[in-house]
Amino acid sequence: MPSVPSSAKANGFEPYLWLRHVLRALPAATTVEHFEALLPWNLKAEQLITA
């Protein structure tokens, strides 16, 4: 079974940037939909928090 970081890479994201985005967005996630939106196959490149 592939790991989520390797899934991020398979979906075109650098795993560290994707994980940083997820860890910053998790405190605001309150619904299943919010959590699912953070999965690499549901994320668009322009959504990554780069600051």
mmCIF entry with sequence, helices, sheets and N, C-alpha, C, O atoms, coordinates in Angstrom:
data_MODEL
# 
_entry.id   MODEL 
# 
_entity.id                         1 
_entity.type                       polymer 
_entity.pdbx_number_of_molecules   1 
# 
_entity_poly.entity_id                      1 
_entity_poly.type                           'polypeptide(L)' 
_entity_poly.nstd_linkage                   no 
_entity_poly.nstd_monomer                   no 
_entity_poly.pdbx_seq_one_letter_code       MPSVPSSAKANGFEPYLWLRHVLRALPAATTVEHFEALLPWNLKAEQLITA 
_entity_poly.pdbx_seq_one_letter_code_can   MPSVPSSAKANGFEPYLWLRHVLRALPAATTVEHFEALLPWNLKAEQLITA 
_entity_poly.pdbx_strand_id                 A 
# 
loop_
_entity_poly_seq.entity_id 
_entity_poly_seq.num 
_entity_poly_seq.mon_id 
_entity_poly_seq.hetero 
1 1  MET n 
1 2  PRO n 
1 3  SER n 
1 4  VAL n 
1 5  PRO n 
1 6  SER n 
1 7  SER n 
1 8  ALA n 
1 9  LYS n 
1 10 ALA n 
1 11 ASN n 
1 12 GLY n 
1 13 PHE n 
1 14 GLU n 
1 15 PRO n 
1 16 TYR n 
1 17 LEU n 
1 18 TRP n 
1 19 LEU n 
1 20 ARG n 
1 21 HIS n 
1 22 VAL n 
1 23 LEU n 
1 24 ARG n 
1 25 ALA n 
1 26 LEU n 
1 27 PRO n 
1 28 ALA n 
1 29 ALA n 
1 30 THR n 
1 31 THR n 
1 32 VAL n 
1 33 GLU n 
1 34 HIS n 
1 35 PHE n 
1 36 GLU n 
1 37 ALA n 
1 38 LEU n 
1 39 LEU n 
1 40 PRO n 
1 41 TRP n 
1 42 ASN n 
1 43 LEU n 
1 44 LYS n 
1 45 ALA n 
1 46 GLU n 
1 47 GLN n 
1 48 LEU n 
1 49 ILE n 
1 50 THR n 
1 51 ALA n 
# 
_struct_asym.id          A 
_struct_asym.entity_id   1 
# 
loop_
_struct_conf.conf_type_id 
_struct_conf.id 
_struct_conf.pdbx_PDB_helix_id 
_struct_conf.beg_label_comp_id 
_struct_conf.beg_label_asym_id 
_struct_conf.beg_label_seq_id 
_struct_conf.pdbx_beg_PDB_ins_code 
_struct_conf.end_label_comp_id 
_struct_conf.end_label_asym_id 
_struct_conf.end_label_seq_id 
_struct_conf.pdbx_end_PDB_ins_code 
_struct_conf.beg_auth_comp_id 
_struct_conf.beg_auth_asym_id 
_struct_conf.beg_auth_seq_id 
_struct_conf.end_auth_comp_id 
_struct_conf.end_auth_asym_id 
_struct_conf.end_auth_seq_id 
_struct_conf.pdbx_PDB_helix_class 
_struct_conf.details 
_struct_conf.pdbx_PDB_helix_length 
HELX_P HELX_P1 AA1 VAL A 4  ? ALA A 10 ? VAL A 4  ALA A 10 1 ? 7  
HELX_P HELX_P2 AA2 PRO A 15 ? ALA A 25 ? PRO A 15 ALA A 25 1 ? 11 
HELX_P HELX_P3 AA3 LEU A 26 ? ALA A 28 ? LEU A 26 ALA A 28 5 ? 3  
HELX_P HELX_P4 AA4 VAL A 32 ? ALA A 37 ? VAL A 32 ALA A 37 1 ? 6  
HELX_P HELX_P5 AA5 PRO A 40 ? ASN A 42 ? PRO A 40 ASN A 42 5 ? 3  
HELX_P HELX_P6 AA6 ALA A 45 ? GLN A 47 ? ALA A 45 GLN A 47 5 ? 3  
# 
_struct_conf_type.id          HELX_P 
_struct_conf_type.criteria    ? 
_struct_conf_type.reference   ? 
# 
loop_
_atom_site.group_PDB 
_atom_site.id 
_atom_site.type_symbol 
_atom_site.label_atom_id 
_atom_site.label_alt_id 
_atom_site.label_comp_id 
_atom_site.label_asym_id 
_atom_site.label_entity_id 
_atom_site.label_seq_id 
_atom_site.pdbx_PDB_ins_code 
_atom_site.Cartn_x 
_atom_site.Cartn_y 
_atom_site.Cartn_z 
_atom_site.occupancy 
_atom_site.B_iso_or_equiv 
_atom_site.pdbx_formal_charge 
_atom_site.auth_seq_id 
_atom_site.auth_comp_id 
_atom_site.auth_asym_id 
_atom_site.auth_atom_id 
_atom_site.pdbx_PDB_model_num 
ATOM 1   N N  . MET A 1 1  ? 0.851   -1.176 0.000  1.00 0.00 ? 1  MET A N  1 
ATOM 2   C CA . MET A 1 1  ? 0.000   0.000  0.000  1.00 0.00 ? 1  MET A CA 1 
ATOM 3   C C  . MET A 1 1  ? 0.900   1.243  0.000  1.00 0.00 ? 1  MET A C  1 
ATOM 4   O O  . MET A 1 1  ? 1.806   1.355  0.825  1.00 0.00 ? 1  MET A O  1 
ATOM 5   N N  . PRO A 1 2  ? 0.652   2.158  -0.909 1.00 0.00 ? 2  PRO A N  1 
ATOM 6   C CA . PRO A 1 2  ? 1.478   3.376  -0.960 1.00 0.00 ? 2  PRO A CA 1 
ATOM 7   C C  . PRO A 1 2  ? 1.160   4.304  0.220  1.00 0.00 ? 2  PRO A C  1 
ATOM 8   O O  . PRO A 1 2  ? 0.041   4.335  0.731  1.00 0.00 ? 2  PRO A O  1 
ATOM 9   N N  . SER A 1 3  ? 2.171   5.045  0.624  1.00 0.00 ? 3  SER A N  1 
ATOM 10  C CA . SER A 1 3  ? 1.965   6.005  1.703  1.00 0.00 ? 3  SER A CA 1 
ATOM 11  C C  . SER A 1 3  ? 1.326   7.274  1.149  1.00 0.00 ? 3  SER A C  1 
ATOM 12  O O  . SER A 1 3  ? 1.349   7.512  -0.058 1.00 0.00 ? 3  SER A O  1 
ATOM 13  N N  . VAL A 1 4  ? 0.764   8.074  2.025  1.00 0.00 ? 4  VAL A N  1 
ATOM 14  C CA . VAL A 1 4  ? 0.150   9.324  1.586  1.00 0.00 ? 4  VAL A CA 1 
ATOM 15  C C  . VAL A 1 4  ? 1.201   10.272 1.001  1.00 0.00 ? 4  VAL A C  1 
ATOM 16  O O  . VAL A 1 4  ? 0.929   10.897 -0.024 1.00 0.00 ? 4  VAL A O  1 
ATOM 17  N N  . PRO A 1 5  ? 2.408   10.412 1.614  1.00 0.00 ? 5  PRO A N  1 
ATOM 18  C CA . PRO A 1 5  ? 3.409   11.267 0.966  1.00 0.00 ? 5  PRO A CA 1 
ATOM 19  C C  . PRO A 1 5  ? 3.813   10.785 -0.423 1.00 0.00 ? 5  PRO A C  1 
ATOM 20  O O  . PRO A 1 5  ? 4.043   11.605 -1.312 1.00 0.00 ? 5  PRO A O  1 
ATOM 21  N N  . SER A 1 6  ? 3.904   9.470  -0.627 1.00 0.00 ? 6  SER A N  1 
ATOM 22  C CA . SER A 1 6  ? 4.223   8.999  -1.976 1.00 0.00 ? 6  SER A CA 1 
ATOM 23  C C  . SER A 1 6  ? 3.049   9.233  -2.915 1.00 0.00 ? 6  SER A C  1 
ATOM 24  O O  . SER A 1 6  ? 3.246   9.412  -4.117 1.00 0.00 ? 6  SER A O  1 
ATOM 25  N N  . SER A 1 7  ? 1.828   9.233  -2.381 1.00 0.00 ? 7  SER A N  1 
ATOM 26  C CA . SER A 1 7  ? 0.666   9.586  -3.193 1.00 0.00 ? 7  SER A CA 1 
ATOM 27  C C  . SER A 1 7  ? 0.708   11.056 -3.586 1.00 0.00 ? 7  SER A C  1 
ATOM 28  O O  . SER A 1 7  ? 0.292   11.425 -4.684 1.00 0.00 ? 7  SER A O  1 
ATOM 29  N N  . ALA A 1 8  ? 1.215   11.899 -2.677 1.00 0.00 ? 8  ALA A N  1 
ATOM 30  C CA . ALA A 1 8  ? 1.375   13.315 -3.011 1.00 0.00 ? 8  ALA A CA 1 
ATOM 31  C C  . ALA A 1 8  ? 2.332   13.460 -4.186 1.00 0.00 ? 8  ALA A C  1 
ATOM 32  O O  . ALA A 1 8  ? 2.067   14.217 -5.120 1.00 0.00 ? 8  ALA A O  1 
ATOM 33  N N  . LYS A 1 9  ? 3.436   12.737 -4.138 1.00 0.00 ? 9  LYS A N  1 
ATOM 34  C CA . LYS A 1 9  ? 4.409   12.783 -5.229 1.00 0.00 ? 9  LYS A CA 1 
ATOM 35  C C  . LYS A 1 9  ? 3.792   12.264 -6.523 1.00 0.00 ? 9  LYS A C  1 
ATOM 36  O O  . LYS A 1 9  ? 4.013   12.840 -7.588 1.00 0.00 ? 9  LYS A O  1 
ATOM 37  N N  . ALA A 1 10 ? 3.025   11.185 -6.441 1.00 0.00 ? 10 ALA A N  1 
ATOM 38  C CA . ALA A 1 10 ? 2.375   10.624 -7.626 1.00 0.00 ? 10 ALA A CA 1 
ATOM 39  C C  . ALA A 1 10 ? 1.351   11.584 -8.226 1.00 0.00 ? 10 ALA A C  1 
ATOM 40  O O  . ALA A 1 10 ? 1.042   11.504 -9.415 1.00 0.00 ? 10 ALA A O  1 
ATOM 41  N N  . ASN A 1 11 ? 0.820   12.498 -7.395 1.00 0.00 ? 11 ASN A N  1 
ATOM 42  C CA . ASN A 1 11 ? -0.152  13.481 -7.871 1.00 0.00 ? 11 ASN A CA 1 
ATOM 43  C C  . ASN A 1 11 ? 0.497   14.809 -8.247 1.00 0.00 ? 11 ASN A C  1 
ATOM 44  O O  . ASN A 1 11 ? -0.193  15.806 -8.461 1.00 0.00 ? 11 ASN A O  1 
ATOM 45  N N  . GLY A 1 12 ? 1.837   14.817 -8.328 1.00 0.00 ? 12 GLY A N  1 
ATOM 46  C CA . GLY A 1 12 ? 2.545   15.986 -8.819 1.00 0.00 ? 12 GLY A CA 1 
ATOM 47  C C  . GLY A 1 12 ? 2.952   16.999 -7.774 1.00 0.00 ? 12 GLY A C  1 
ATOM 48  O O  . GLY A 1 12 ? 3.325   18.120 -8.120 1.00 0.00 ? 12 GLY A O  1 
ATOM 49  N N  . PHE A 1 13 ? 2.892   16.634 -6.488 1.00 0.00 ? 13 PHE A N  1 
ATOM 50  C CA . PHE A 1 13 ? 3.270   17.555 -5.425 1.00 0.00 ? 13 PHE A CA 1 
ATOM 51  C C  . PHE A 1 13 ? 4.579   17.116 -4.791 1.00 0.00 ? 13 PHE A C  1 
ATOM 52  O O  . PHE A 1 13 ? 4.856   15.922 -4.682 1.00 0.00 ? 13 PHE A O  1 
ATOM 53  N N  . GLU A 1 14 ? 5.380   18.083 -4.376 1.00 0.00 ? 14 GLU A N  1 
ATOM 54  C CA . GLU A 1 14 ? 6.574   17.764 -3.603 1.00 0.00 ? 14 GLU A CA 1 
ATOM 55  C C  . GLU A 1 14 ? 6.061   17.393 -2.215 1.00 0.00 ? 14 GLU A C  1 
ATOM 56  O O  . GLU A 1 14 ? 5.360   18.193 -1.595 1.00 0.00 ? 14 GLU A O  1 
ATOM 57  N N  . PRO A 1 15 ? 6.390   16.200 -1.708 1.00 0.00 ? 15 PRO A N  1 
ATOM 58  C CA . PRO A 1 15 ? 5.792   15.731 -0.453 1.00 0.00 ? 15 PRO A CA 1 
ATOM 59  C C  . PRO A 1 15 ? 5.953   16.687 0.726  1.00 0.00 ? 15 PRO A C  1 
ATOM 60  O O  . PRO A 1 15 ? 5.014   16.846 1.506  1.00 0.00 ? 15 PRO A O  1 
ATOM 61  N N  . TYR A 1 16 ? 7.103   17.324 0.881  1.00 0.00 ? 16 TYR A N  1 
ATOM 62  C CA . TYR A 1 16 ? 7.293   18.247 2.007  1.00 0.00 ? 16 TYR A CA 1 
ATOM 63  C C  . TYR A 1 16 ? 6.334   19.433 1.912  1.00 0.00 ? 16 TYR A C  1 
ATOM 64  O O  . TYR A 1 16 ? 5.724   19.813 2.911  1.00 0.00 ? 16 TYR A O  1 
ATOM 65  N N  . LEU A 1 17 ? 6.193   20.022 0.720  1.00 0.00 ? 17 LEU A N  1 
ATOM 66  C CA . LEU A 1 17 ? 5.287   21.164 0.565  1.00 0.00 ? 17 LEU A CA 1 
ATOM 67  C C  . LEU A 1 17 ? 3.843   20.756 0.818  1.00 0.00 ? 17 LEU A C  1 
ATOM 68  O O  . LEU A 1 17 ? 3.079   21.499 1.435  1.00 0.00 ? 17 LEU A O  1 
ATOM 69  N N  . TRP A 1 18 ? 3.474   19.579 0.341  1.00 0.00 ? 18 TRP A N  1 
ATOM 70  C CA . TRP A 1 18 ? 2.112   19.088 0.559  1.00 0.00 ? 18 TRP A CA 1 
ATOM 71  C C  . TRP A 1 18 ? 1.865   18.865 2.056  1.00 0.00 ? 18 TRP A C  1 
ATOM 72  O O  . TRP A 1 18 ? 0.831   19.276 2.582  1.00 0.00 ? 18 TRP A O  1 
ATOM 73  N N  . LEU A 1 19 ? 2.821   18.210 2.744  1.00 0.00 ? 19 LEU A N  1 
ATOM 74  C CA . LEU A 1 19 ? 2.649   17.936 4.167  1.00 0.00 ? 19 LEU A CA 1 
ATOM 75  C C  . LEU A 1 19 ? 2.600   19.225 4.974  1.00 0.00 ? 19 LEU A C  1 
ATOM 76  O O  . LEU A 1 19 ? 1.808   19.334 5.911  1.00 0.00 ? 19 LEU A O  1 
ATOM 77  N N  . ARG A 1 20 ? 3.426   20.196 4.631  1.00 0.00 ? 20 ARG A N  1 
ATOM 78  C CA . ARG A 1 20 ? 3.405   21.490 5.308  1.00 0.00 ? 20 ARG A CA 1 
ATOM 79  C C  . ARG A 1 20 ? 2.038   22.154 5.132  1.00 0.00 ? 20 ARG A C  1 
ATOM 80  O O  . ARG A 1 20 ? 1.489   22.718 6.079  1.00 0.00 ? 20 ARG A O  1 
ATOM 81  N N  . HIS A 1 21 ? 1.497   22.082 3.926  1.00 0.00 ? 21 HIS A N  1 
ATOM 82  C CA . HIS A 1 21 ? 0.167   22.643 3.666  1.00 0.00 ? 21 HIS A CA 1 
ATOM 83  C C  . HIS A 1 21 ? -0.881  21.957 4.538  1.00 0.00 ? 21 HIS A C  1 
ATOM 84  O O  . HIS A 1 21 ? -1.713  22.619 5.157  1.00 0.00 ? 21 HIS A O  1 
ATOM 85  N N  . VAL A 1 22 ? -0.837  20.635 4.582  1.00 0.00 ? 22 VAL A N  1 
ATOM 86  C CA . VAL A 1 22 ? -1.812  19.879 5.361  1.00 0.00 ? 22 VAL A CA 1 
ATOM 87  C C  . VAL A 1 22 ? -1.717  20.215 6.841  1.00 0.00 ? 22 VAL A C  1 
ATOM 88  O O  . VAL A 1 22 ? -2.739  20.435 7.492  1.00 0.00 ? 22 VAL A O  1 
ATOM 89  N N  . LEU A 1 23 ? -0.511  20.256 7.375  1.00 0.00 ? 23 LEU A N  1 
ATOM 90  C CA . LEU A 1 23 ? -0.356  20.545 8.802  1.00 0.00 ? 23 LEU A CA 1 
ATOM 91  C C  . LEU A 1 23 ? -0.809  21.953 9.157  1.00 0.00 ? 23 LEU A C  1 
ATOM 92  O O  . LEU A 1 23 ? -1.287  22.188 10.268 1.00 0.00 ? 23 LEU A O  1 
ATOM 93  N N  . ARG A 1 24 ? -0.667  22.883 8.235  1.00 0.00 ? 24 ARG A N  1 
ATOM 94  C CA . ARG A 1 24 ? -1.148  24.246 8.489  1.00 0.00 ? 24 ARG A CA 1 
ATOM 95  C C  . ARG A 1 24 ? -2.667  24.340 8.359  1.00 0.00 ? 24 ARG A C  1 
ATOM 96  O O  . ARG A 1 24 ? -3.296  25.149 9.041  1.00 0.00 ? 24 ARG A O  1 
ATOM 97  N N  . ALA A 1 25 ? -3.255  23.529 7.498  1.00 0.00 ? 25 ALA A N  1 
ATOM 98  C CA . ALA A 1 25 ? -4.700  23.606 7.257  1.00 0.00 ? 25 ALA A CA 1 
ATOM 99  C C  . ALA A 1 25 ? -5.515  22.757 8.232  1.00 0.00 ? 25 ALA A C  1 
ATOM 100 O O  . ALA A 1 25 ? -6.703  23.020 8.418  1.00 0.00 ? 25 ALA A O  1 
ATOM 101 N N  . LEU A 1 26 ? -4.915  21.760 8.851  1.00 0.00 ? 26 LEU A N  1 
ATOM 102 C CA . LEU A 1 26 ? -5.660  20.857 9.736  1.00 0.00 ? 26 LEU A CA 1 
ATOM 103 C C  . LEU A 1 26 ? -6.395  21.544 10.881 1.00 0.00 ? 26 LEU A C  1 
ATOM 104 O O  . LEU A 1 26 ? -7.526  21.152 11.167 1.00 0.00 ? 26 LEU A O  1 
ATOM 105 N N  . PRO A 1 27 ? -5.830  22.537 11.550 1.00 0.00 ? 27 PRO A N  1 
ATOM 106 C CA . PRO A 1 27 ? -6.578  23.148 12.662 1.00 0.00 ? 27 PRO A CA 1 
ATOM 107 C C  . PRO A 1 27 ? -7.914  23.768 12.242 1.00 0.00 ? 27 PRO A C  1 
ATOM 108 O O  . PRO A 1 27 ? -8.828  23.877 13.059 1.00 0.00 ? 27 PRO A O  1 
ATOM 109 N N  . ALA A 1 28 ? -8.030  24.167 10.992 1.00 0.00 ? 28 ALA A N  1 
ATOM 110 C CA . ALA A 1 28 ? -9.277  24.784 10.524 1.00 0.00 ? 28 ALA A CA 1 
ATOM 111 C C  . ALA A 1 28 ? -10.257 23.759 9.964  1.00 0.00 ? 28 ALA A C  1 
ATOM 112 O O  . ALA A 1 28 ? -11.413 24.095 9.708  1.00 0.00 ? 28 ALA A O  1 
ATOM 113 N N  . ALA A 1 29 ? -9.827  22.532 9.772  1.00 0.00 ? 29 ALA A N  1 
ATOM 114 C CA . ALA A 1 29 ? -10.704 21.498 9.207  1.00 0.00 ? 29 ALA A CA 1 
ATOM 115 C C  . ALA A 1 29 ? -11.697 21.038 10.266 1.00 0.00 ? 29 ALA A C  1 
ATOM 116 O O  . ALA A 1 29 ? -11.315 20.643 11.368 1.00 0.00 ? 29 ALA A O  1 
ATOM 117 N N  . THR A 1 30 ? -12.980 21.095 9.913  1.00 0.00 ? 30 THR A N  1 
ATOM 118 C CA . THR A 1 30 ? -14.008 20.735 10.883 1.00 0.00 ? 30 THR A CA 1 
ATOM 119 C C  . THR A 1 30 ? -14.974 19.667 10.375 1.00 0.00 ? 30 THR A C  1 
ATOM 120 O O  . THR A 1 30 ? -15.733 19.101 11.162 1.00 0.00 ? 30 THR A O  1 
ATOM 121 N N  . THR A 1 31 ? -14.957 19.387 9.087  1.00 0.00 ? 31 THR A N  1 
ATOM 122 C CA . THR A 1 31 ? -15.879 18.397 8.533  1.00 0.00 ? 31 THR A CA 1 
ATOM 123 C C  . THR A 1 31 ? -15.099 17.353 7.748  1.00 0.00 ? 31 THR A C  1 
ATOM 124 O O  . THR A 1 31 ? -13.927 17.549 7.427  1.00 0.00 ? 31 THR A O  1 
ATOM 125 N N  . VAL A 1 32 ? -15.750 16.263 7.450  1.00 0.00 ? 32 VAL A N  1 
ATOM 126 C CA . VAL A 1 32 ? -15.139 15.220 6.633  1.00 0.00 ? 32 VAL A CA 1 
ATOM 127 C C  . VAL A 1 32 ? -14.719 15.791 5.279  1.00 0.00 ? 32 VAL A C  1 
ATOM 128 O O  . VAL A 1 32 ? -13.671 15.427 4.746  1.00 0.00 ? 32 VAL A O  1 
ATOM 129 N N  . GLU A 1 33 ? -15.530 16.678 4.731  1.00 0.00 ? 33 GLU A N  1 
ATOM 130 C CA . GLU A 1 33 ? -15.215 17.285 3.442  1.00 0.00 ? 33 GLU A CA 1 
ATOM 131 C C  . GLU A 1 33 ? -13.931 18.105 3.510  1.00 0.00 ? 33 GLU A C  1 
ATOM 132 O O  . GLU A 1 33 ? -13.140 18.094 2.567  1.00 0.00 ? 33 GLU A O  1 
ATOM 133 N N  . HIS A 1 34 ? -13.718 18.816 4.616  1.00 0.00 ? 34 HIS A N  1 
ATOM 134 C CA . HIS A 1 34 ? -12.487 19.593 4.788  1.00 0.00 ? 34 HIS A CA 1 
ATOM 135 C C  . HIS A 1 34 ? -11.271 18.668 4.810  1.00 0.00 ? 34 HIS A C  1 
ATOM 136 O O  . HIS A 1 34 ? -10.256 18.951 4.174  1.00 0.00 ? 34 HIS A O  1 
ATOM 137 N N  . PHE A 1 35 ? -11.381 17.561 5.544  1.00 0.00 ? 35 PHE A N  1 
ATOM 138 C CA . PHE A 1 35 ? -10.273 16.611 5.626  1.00 0.00 ? 35 PHE A CA 1 
ATOM 139 C C  . PHE A 1 35 ? -10.019 15.956 4.273  1.00 0.00 ? 35 PHE A C  1 
ATOM 140 O O  . PHE A 1 35 ? -8.868  15.815 3.860  1.00 0.00 ? 35 PHE A O  1 
ATOM 141 N N  . GLU A 1 36 ? -11.078 15.558 3.584  1.00 0.00 ? 36 GLU A N  1 
ATOM 142 C CA . GLU A 1 36 ? -10.920 14.919 2.272  1.00 0.00 ? 36 GLU A CA 1 
ATOM 143 C C  . GLU A 1 36 ? -10.307 15.873 1.253  1.00 0.00 ? 36 GLU A C  1 
ATOM 144 O O  . GLU A 1 36 ? -9.577  15.443 0.360  1.00 0.00 ? 36 GLU A O  1 
ATOM 145 N N  . ALA A 1 37 ? -10.598 17.151 1.381  1.00 0.00 ? 37 ALA A N  1 
ATOM 146 C CA . ALA A 1 37 ? -10.043 18.136 0.448  1.00 0.00 ? 37 ALA A CA 1 
ATOM 147 C C  . ALA A 1 37 ? -8.530  18.252 0.584  1.00 0.00 ? 37 ALA A C  1 
ATOM 148 O O  . ALA A 1 37 ? -7.872  18.730 -0.340 1.00 0.00 ? 37 ALA A O  1 
ATOM 149 N N  . LEU A 1 38 ? -7.966  17.831 1.699  1.00 0.00 ? 38 LEU A N  1 
ATOM 150 C CA . LEU A 1 38 ? -6.525  17.908 1.913  1.00 0.00 ? 38 LEU A CA 1 
ATOM 151 C C  . LEU A 1 38 ? -5.768  16.718 1.327  1.00 0.00 ? 38 LEU A C  1 
ATOM 152 O O  . LEU A 1 38 ? -4.540  16.744 1.239  1.00 0.00 ? 38 LEU A O  1 
ATOM 153 N N  . LEU A 1 39 ? -6.490  15.686 0.929  1.00 0.00 ? 39 LEU A N  1 
ATOM 154 C CA . LEU A 1 39 ? -5.824  14.530 0.336  1.00 0.00 ? 39 LEU A CA 1 
ATOM 155 C C  . LEU A 1 39 ? -5.209  14.919 -1.003 1.00 0.00 ? 39 LEU A C  1 
ATOM 156 O O  . LEU A 1 39 ? -5.785  15.720 -1.740 1.00 0.00 ? 39 LEU A O  1 
ATOM 157 N N  . PRO A 1 40 ? -4.044  14.359 -1.326 1.00 0.00 ? 40 PRO A N  1 
ATOM 158 C CA . PRO A 1 40 ? -3.330  14.817 -2.518 1.00 0.00 ? 40 PRO A CA 1 
ATOM 159 C C  . PRO A 1 40 ? -4.108  14.664 -3.817 1.00 0.00 ? 40 PRO A C  1 
ATOM 160 O O  . PRO A 1 40 ? -3.927  15.465 -4.734 1.00 0.00 ? 40 PRO A O  1 
ATOM 161 N N  . TRP A 1 41 ? -4.959  13.667 -3.919 1.00 0.00 ? 41 TRP A N  1 
ATOM 162 C CA . TRP A 1 41 ? -5.719  13.479 -5.162 1.00 0.00 ? 41 TRP A CA 1 
ATOM 163 C C  . TRP A 1 41 ? -6.909  14.426 -5.266 1.00 0.00 ? 41 TRP A C  1 
ATOM 164 O O  . TRP A 1 41 ? -7.557  14.475 -6.311 1.00 0.00 ? 41 TRP A O  1 
ATOM 165 N N  . ASN A 1 42 ? -7.215  15.178 -4.212 1.00 0.00 ? 42 ASN A N  1 
ATOM 166 C CA . ASN A 1 42 ? -8.286  16.165 -4.248 1.00 0.00 ? 42 ASN A CA 1 
ATOM 167 C C  . ASN A 1 42 ? -7.771  17.599 -4.277 1.00 0.00 ? 42 ASN A C  1 
ATOM 168 O O  . ASN A 1 42 ? -8.568  18.532 -4.380 1.00 0.00 ? 42 ASN A O  1 
ATOM 169 N N  . LEU A 1 43 ? -6.475  17.795 -4.190 1.00 0.00 ? 43 LEU A N  1 
ATOM 170 C CA . LEU A 1 43 ? -5.872  19.116 -4.070 1.00 0.00 ? 43 LEU A CA 1 
ATOM 171 C C  . LEU A 1 43 ? -5.381  19.605 -5.427 1.00 0.00 ? 43 LEU A C  1 
ATOM 172 O O  . LEU A 1 43 ? -4.877  18.827 -6.238 1.00 0.00 ? 43 LEU A O  1 
ATOM 173 N N  . LYS A 1 44 ? -5.534  20.893 -5.658 1.00 0.00 ? 44 LYS A N  1 
ATOM 174 C CA . LYS A 1 44 ? -4.989  21.521 -6.864 1.00 0.00 ? 44 LYS A CA 1 
ATOM 175 C C  . LYS A 1 44 ? -3.724  22.273 -6.472 1.00 0.00 ? 44 LYS A C  1 
ATOM 176 O O  . LYS A 1 44 ? -3.622  22.783 -5.356 1.00 0.00 ? 44 LYS A O  1 
ATOM 177 N N  . ALA A 1 45 ? -2.771  22.343 -7.378 1.00 0.00 ? 45 ALA A N  1 
ATOM 178 C CA . ALA A 1 45 ? -1.465  22.951 -7.082 1.00 0.00 ? 45 ALA A CA 1 
ATOM 179 C C  . ALA A 1 45 ? -1.610  24.381 -6.565 1.00 0.00 ? 45 ALA A C  1 
ATOM 180 O O  . ALA A 1 45 ? -0.855  24.789 -5.683 1.00 0.00 ? 45 ALA A O  1 
ATOM 181 N N  . GLU A 1 46 ? -2.544  25.135 -7.085 1.00 0.00 ? 46 GLU A N  1 
ATOM 182 C CA . GLU A 1 46 ? -2.684  26.531 -6.661 1.00 0.00 ? 46 GLU A CA 1 
ATOM 183 C C  . GLU A 1 46 ? -3.238  26.649 -5.247 1.00 0.00 ? 46 GLU A C  1 
ATOM 184 O O  . GLU A 1 46 ? -3.227  27.739 -4.676 1.00 0.00 ? 46 GLU A O  1 
ATOM 185 N N  . GLN A 1 47 ? -3.722  25.555 -4.670 1.00 0.00 ? 47 GLN A N  1 
ATOM 186 C CA . GLN A 1 47 ? -4.246  25.574 -3.313 1.00 0.00 ? 47 GLN A CA 1 
ATOM 187 C C  . GLN A 1 47 ? -3.145  25.429 -2.253 1.00 0.00 ? 47 GLN A C  1 
ATOM 188 O O  . GLN A 1 47 ? -3.386  25.706 -1.078 1.00 0.00 ? 47 GLN A O  1 
ATOM 189 N N  . LEU A 1 48 ? -1.967  25.008 -2.645 1.00 0.00 ? 48 LEU A N  1 
ATOM 190 C CA . LEU A 1 48 ? -0.894  24.823 -1.672 1.00 0.00 ? 48 LEU A CA 1 
ATOM 191 C C  . LEU A 1 48 ? -0.539  26.149 -1.023 1.00 0.00 ? 48 LEU A C  1 
ATOM 192 O O  . LEU A 1 48 ? -0.360  27.159 -1.704 1.00 0.00 ? 48 LEU A O  1 
ATOM 193 N N  . ILE A 1 49 ? -0.441  26.138 0.278  1.00 0.00 ? 49 ILE A N  1 
ATOM 194 C CA . ILE A 1 49 ? -0.006  27.321 1.021  1.00 0.00 ? 49 ILE A CA 1 
ATOM 195 C C  . ILE A 1 49 ? 1.510   27.368 0.910  1.00 0.00 ? 49 ILE A C  1 
ATOM 196 O O  . ILE A 1 49 ? 2.198   26.465 1.388  1.00 0.00 ? 49 ILE A O  1 
ATOM 197 N N  . THR A 1 50 ? 2.033   28.412 0.285  1.00 0.00 ? 50 THR A N  1 
ATOM 198 C CA . THR A 1 50 ? 3.466   28.477 0.087  1.00 0.00 ? 50 THR A CA 1 
ATOM 199 C C  . THR A 1 50 ? 4.142   29.499 0.976  1.00 0.00 ? 50 THR A C  1 
ATOM 200 O O  . THR A 1 50 ? 5.371   29.547 1.040  1.00 0.00 ? 50 THR A O  1 
ATOM 201 N N  . ALA A 1 51 ? 3.371   30.306 1.655  1.00 0.00 ? 51 ALA A N  1 
ATOM 202 C CA . ALA A 1 51 ? 3.970   31.330 2.523  1.00 0.00 ? 51 ALA A CA 1 
ATOM 203 C C  . ALA A 1 51 ? 4.332   30.770 3.876  1.00 0.00 ? 51 ALA A C  1 
ATOM 204 O O  . ALA A 1 51 ? 4.846   31.495 4.728  1.00 0.00 ? 51 ALA A O  1 
# 
